[in-house]
Amino acid sequence: MMYSHVLVGRLTPRASSQQQTIRHNLRTEVHIADVTATSSSGTPLVLSLEHSPVSAFTEAISGADTVVFSAGAGGKGGPDRTRIVDYEDAVKVFNAIEAVPGK
């Protein structure tokens, strides 16, 4: 199963009694069932890297201790789409992190 997403949440050591809360940012609703079937602590959030503004990502990651960017075009869609997803959308997420209030 391959899909692009950004993980955000509060991550605690496995030895801790606190449960981890993870929000899986998904490009489409198609992958919601995958997340809910494989992660008891995962909450899917549909938010397009390519089409959503920085402010939407800032809101999505507010309160998170950790953000993991694992999206990538993988060469699909040609060089222009690869540049957009692999570079511009990564910068969008980094800008969202910088815009989180009180960080």
Steps between C-alpha positions, in 0.01 A plus 500: 500500500662826388355845552632843586417660828623719780484361853448742784439436864616450852751219511603342828747220572349151467584430865278788605147435620378791289347414165635658184265717299580510130321687222566357156470764232370330189473627145164332437226323692598175326759425770285565809415131536871411479584733789214392723568130432871520587517761775298501820634845587488647150251762393477563126486858374442566130707802400659536157866598495460630147178697546465601867651825628776527760242620753313168477820313587580744779161426653546124452838491675426744782559328831716226350838409646616334180436537127621232259498593132494182294336613179659476160395478139754229431538624144133439423348778293829620356765744617259786566282302740808351668636853560164613638447208739858419596619859541223763500258300714777414746575872529125559552503265799819658638337845467196365685722380782662842524153664514371294796411749775711479815752254366 
